[in-house]
Amino acid sequence: MSSSDEEVLQIFRDSRALLTGHFVLRSGLHSGHFFQCAQVCQHMDKVTRLIELLRPKLAAHACRTVLAPAMGGLVVGQELARQIGARFVFAEKENDRLVLRRNFTFAPGERVIVAEDVVTRGGRAQECLDLLAAAGATPVAVAALVDRSSGQTTFSVPFVSLLSLSFPTYPADKLPPELAALPATKPGS
């Protein structure tokens, strides 16, 4: 593990954002580990540092705008946009689908990075990519603090994460006994 990875993990530990137990992820999968990014995102000094570490990995992906899905990606996307001098917009849930509201629009060909906190399967990031395609914008990358898929999730654009980890995930009907013995919680992202 690199010193940068260790610094990132320590930031998550210090903010009590890296949890252990039995969790139902937004994807519906179960896991013994959970990144509660809201815990780290309440400390702007920590968010600032995480984005400082992520930003060099995005140097080849110049953009005019950062788009984030609400809720998880809001703080991450806003801080990324601030640090790179880009515009920031967000997508919101409506009938359990992400939509653009508040008169947010994109110019044809506008270069956009999609920002997320944690990606497991990439569902919300993909919804953002779909919104950009429908608007005629040009997505240039998906950026996340944590890639829980350890490189297994892919998109039509480069996927750049600050930290890539693989904690096992399980369908509800295939839980290992030690996980099944714990009460499941759904803490949210």
RASULJO-V849144 format. One record per residue. PSI is psi in whole degrees, 0 to 359 (NA if undefined). OMEGA is omega as a letter, one per 20 degrees, with the letter a starting at -180 (none if undefined). NEAR is the number of other C-alpha atoms within 12 Angstrom. Layout:
psi=PSI omega=OMEGA near=NEAR
psi=PSI omega=OMEGA near=NEAR
This chain:
psi=133 omega=a near=11
psi=163 omega=r near=11
psi=328 omega=r near=11
psi=315 omega=r near=18
psi=317 omega=a near=21
psi=321 omega=r near=19
psi=317 omega=r near=20
psi=312 omega=r near=33
psi=320 omega=r near=29
psi=322 omega=r near=20
psi=316 omega=r near=30
psi=318 omega=r near=31
psi=313 omega=a near=21
psi=328 omega=a near=17
psi=5 omega=a near=24
psi=37 omega=a near=21
psi=343 omega=r near=30
psi=108 omega=a near=29
psi=152 omega=r near=27
psi=150 omega=a near=22
psi=220 omega=r near=22
psi=113 omega=a near=29
psi=143 omega=r near=35
psi=116 omega=a near=30
psi=163 omega=r near=32
psi=330 omega=r near=26
psi=347 omega=a near=24
psi=346 omega=r near=20
psi=160 omega=r near=26
psi=150 omega=a near=33
psi=156 omega=r near=37
psi=358 omega=r near=31
psi=148 omega=r near=29
psi=134 omega=r near=39
psi=108 omega=r near=41
psi=78 omega=a near=29
psi=337 omega=r near=37
psi=330 omega=r near=30
psi=318 omega=r near=27
psi=327 omega=a near=33
psi=350 omega=r near=33
psi=354 omega=r near=20
psi=97 omega=a near=22
psi=332 omega=r near=20
psi=323 omega=r near=16
psi=319 omega=r near=30
psi=316 omega=r near=34
psi=314 omega=a near=28
psi=317 omega=r near=26
psi=318 omega=r near=39
psi=326 omega=r near=36
psi=323 omega=r near=27
psi=328 omega=r near=28
psi=323 omega=a near=34
psi=316 omega=r near=32
psi=332 omega=r near=19
psi=345 omega=a near=24
psi=6 omega=a near=31
psi=327 omega=a near=19
psi=2 omega=a near=13
psi=66 omega=a near=26
psi=142 omega=r near=23
psi=165 omega=r near=29
psi=336 omega=a near=27
psi=150 omega=r near=37
psi=130 omega=r near=47
psi=131 omega=r near=55
psi=145 omega=r near=45
psi=137 omega=r near=45
psi=142 omega=j near=34
psi=317 omega=a near=26
psi=321 omega=a near=36
psi=355 omega=a near=40
psi=303 omega=a near=32
psi=319 omega=r near=39
psi=312 omega=a near=48
psi=318 omega=a near=45
psi=318 omega=r near=35
psi=322 omega=r near=36
psi=313 omega=r near=45
psi=318 omega=r near=34
psi=313 omega=a near=22
psi=330 omega=a near=26
psi=0 omega=r near=26
psi=35 omega=a near=17
psi=167 omega=r near=22
psi=151 omega=r near=27
psi=130 omega=r near=32
psi=163 omega=a near=37
psi=155 omega=r near=41
psi=146 omega=a near=38
psi=157 omega=r near=26
psi=136 omega=r near=19
psi=117 omega=a near=12
psi=42 omega=r near=7
psi=21 omega=r near=14
psi=148 omega=r near=19
psi=138 omega=r near=26
psi=159 omega=r near=29
psi=129 omega=r near=27
psi=191 omega=r near=16
psi=27 omega=r near=10
psi=23 omega=r near=10
psi=132 omega=r near=20
psi=168 omega=r near=25
psi=143 omega=r near=27
psi=151 omega=r near=18
psi=129 omega=r near=15
psi=0 omega=a near=19
psi=129 omega=a near=24
psi=126 omega=a near=29
psi=136 omega=r near=42
psi=134 omega=r near=48
psi=127 omega=a near=54
psi=135 omega=r near=53
psi=163 omega=r near=49
psi=298 omega=a near=47
psi=136 omega=r near=47
psi=125 omega=r near=44
psi=299 omega=r near=40
psi=341 omega=r near=27
psi=18 omega=a near=32
psi=311 omega=a near=25
psi=323 omega=r near=38
psi=319 omega=r near=42
psi=321 omega=r near=34
psi=321 omega=r near=32
psi=318 omega=r near=41
psi=321 omega=r near=40
psi=320 omega=r near=26
psi=319 omega=r near=31
psi=318 omega=r near=38
psi=316 omega=r near=23
psi=330 omega=a near=19
psi=354 omega=a near=22
psi=12 omega=r near=18
psi=171 omega=a near=27
psi=102 omega=r near=32
psi=138 omega=a near=40
psi=340 omega=r near=32
psi=159 omega=r near=36
psi=129 omega=a near=49
psi=138 omega=r near=48
psi=152 omega=r near=46
psi=314 omega=a near=48
psi=129 omega=r near=44
psi=101 omega=r near=31
psi=345 omega=a near=31
psi=356 omega=a near=24
psi=46 omega=r near=23
psi=0 omega=a near=23
psi=334 omega=r near=16
psi=132 omega=r near=28
psi=158 omega=r near=23
psi=176 omega=r near=26
psi=353 omega=r near=18
psi=166 omega=r near=23
psi=142 omega=r near=22
psi=117 omega=a near=38
psi=124 omega=r near=36
psi=154 omega=r near=38
psi=321 omega=a near=38
psi=135 omega=r near=37
psi=118 omega=a near=29
psi=156 omega=r near=29
psi=94 omega=r near=21
psi=133 omega=a near=24
psi=143 omega=r near=23
psi=153 omega=a near=30
psi=144 omega=r near=24
psi=155 omega=a near=18
psi=329 omega=a near=20
psi=6 omega=a near=13
psi=40 omega=a near=15
psi=139 omega=r near=22
psi=152 omega=a near=18
psi=319 omega=a near=14
psi=328 omega=r near=14
psi=320 omega=r near=26
psi=334 omega=a near=22
psi=346 omega=a near=12
psi=146 omega=r near=18
psi=137 omega=a near=16
psi=138 omega=r near=24
psi=155 omega=r near=23
psi=84 omega=a near=23
psi=343 omega=a near=24
psi=162 omega=a near=22
psi=NA omega=none near=33
